Amino acid sequence: MAVTLRGRLATSQFGAMEANSSREIEARNYLEKHRIMELLTYLTSALLFFRPAMFQMLDSSNKGSISFIQYKEALKTLGLCTADEVLKDDGHGITCEKFMYEVKKKTQEIWSAF
């Protein structure tokens, strides 16, 4: 009887794994078919292009640049950089153009993984 019960549990677990895999495949197909990832990338880029408010908030003195620390914190806030990720500080301030370029690049890197 234990073998039968064990066999049923194994079959049940396999069925659950198969169902999860099937649902995951179905979800991925849906995202690809409707180009959801491309839409999210576009919306994020458009938001930062048309509303560079985050940079303006960080550049409160209107110097036209922000510090490297502000830049890294902004990337973390946007979910584009982890706390332990190493970024290269070249010693220069980050301009709005460079900020927007890097945000767009990092956004594309993240979404390309999907």
N, C-alpha and C positions, 0 to 999 in steps of 0.2 A: 504494500500500500504506500510506503514512503517513496518508492521509486515512481509510482504513478503521480503522487502529489508533487514530487520534485520535477517530474517531466512536465506537468501542467504549469508549474511556476515558470519554468524555463521557456515554455511556449508562450505564456502570457507576457513575460518580459521581452521576448523577441518581438512579439506582436506590437508591444508598446514602442520599442525602439524603431521598428519599421514604420509605424504610424508617425512618430516624430520626424523621422527622416523624410517621409513622404510630405508631411506638412511643411517642412523646411524647404524642400525642393519646390513645392507649390508656391510658397511665399517668394522665393527667389525668382521664379518664373514670372510671377505677377509684377515684381519690382522691375524686372528687365523689360517686360512687355509694355508697361506703362511709363518707363523711363523715369522712375521716381528719383533715383540717385542723381541723374542729370538735372532734374528739376530742383532738387535741394542745393546742388552745387551752384546752379544759376541764381537761385534766390539769395543764397548767402553772399555770393559775389556782388550781385546787384545791390543788396542792402548796404554792403560796405562801400560800393562805388558811389551810390546816390546819397547815402547818409553816413558820411565818415565822422559821425558824431563821437564815436569812441575816441578817435584820435584827437579831436578838438577838445574833448573833456580832459584828456591827459596833457594836452598842450595848453594848459590854463594861462600861461604867460604869452601865448601867441608868438613863440619864437620860430615856429615852423618845424620844430623837431622835438622828439621826446627822448628820454634816457633809455638806455638798454634795459634797465630794470623795469621801467614802465612798459616797454615793449614786451618783455617776457611775461609780465603779469597780465597784460591784455590778451596775449595768446592763450594763457592758461584760462582766463575768464571765458574766452570764446571756445574753449575745448580743443584748441589746436596744438597744445603743447602740454606735456606732463610735467609734474614738479621735478622729476629727476632727469628730464631731457636736457642734454647739454647743447647750448646754443653758443655760437661764436660771437664774441663782442670785439668789434674792430676798433673800438675807442671813439667812434664817431656817433653823433646823435642819429636817431632814426627819423627820416622825413616822412611826411604823409604819403608820398609816392612809394617810398620803399616799404612802409608799413602795409599799404594796400596790396602791393606786389607780393610781399611775403605771406600775407593772410590768404590771398587767392591761391598762391602756390601750395601752401600747407593744406588748404581746403581740398584742392584737387588731389593731393597725395593721399589724404585720408579717404576720400570717396573712391579713389581708384582701387582701393583694397576690396571694395564691394563689387 
